[in-house]
Amino acid sequence: MLDFWLAALGLMLVLEGLMPFIFPKPWQETLRKLAQWQDGQVRFLGLSLMLSGLLLIYWIR
């Protein structure tokens, strides 16, 4: 079971690292724009991403 979680963490890190590696300038600009969002907007984005991830996990199992 621990192997599954470590593999998932490794895959997440690879996917998170793709954008800054391939497109560093647009990635930095996107982060600058996100930094200007209000807290509520950032929280809604985070909630939406978490729910999407949970739905995807539920769907593939």
TAVEN-V106719 format. One record per backbone hydrogen bond with DSSP energy under -1.0 kcal/mol. NH is the residue of the N-H (numbers start at 1). CO is the residue of the C=O. E is the energy in kcal/mol with one decimal. If there is no record, write none. Layout:
NH & CO & E
NH & CO & E
This chain:
5 & 1 & -1.7
6 & 2 & -2.5
7 & 3 & -2.3
8 & 4 & -2.2
9 & 5 & -2.4
10 & 6 & -2.5
11 & 7 & -2.5
12 & 8 & -2.3
13 & 9 & -2.3
14 & 10 & -2.1
15 & 11 & -2.5
16 & 12 & -2.6
17 & 13 & -1.6
21 & 17 & -1.4
22 & 18 & -2.9
23 & 19 & -2.8
27 & 23 & -1.9
28 & 24 & -2.2
29 & 25 & -2.3
30 & 26 & -2.3
31 & 27 & -2.1
32 & 28 & -2.2
33 & 29 & -2.2
34 & 30 & -2.5
35 & 31 & -2.0
36 & 33 & -1.0
37 & 34 & -1.4
42 & 38 & -1.9
43 & 39 & -2.7
44 & 40 & -2.2
45 & 41 & -2.1
46 & 42 & -2.6
47 & 43 & -2.8
48 & 44 & -2.6
49 & 45 & -2.4
50 & 46 & -2.4
51 & 47 & -2.7
52 & 48 & -2.3
53 & 49 & -2.3
54 & 50 & -2.5
55 & 51 & -2.6
56 & 52 & -2.2
57 & 53 & -2.4
58 & 54 & -2.6
59 & 55 & -2.5
60 & 56 & -2.2
61 & 57 & -1.2
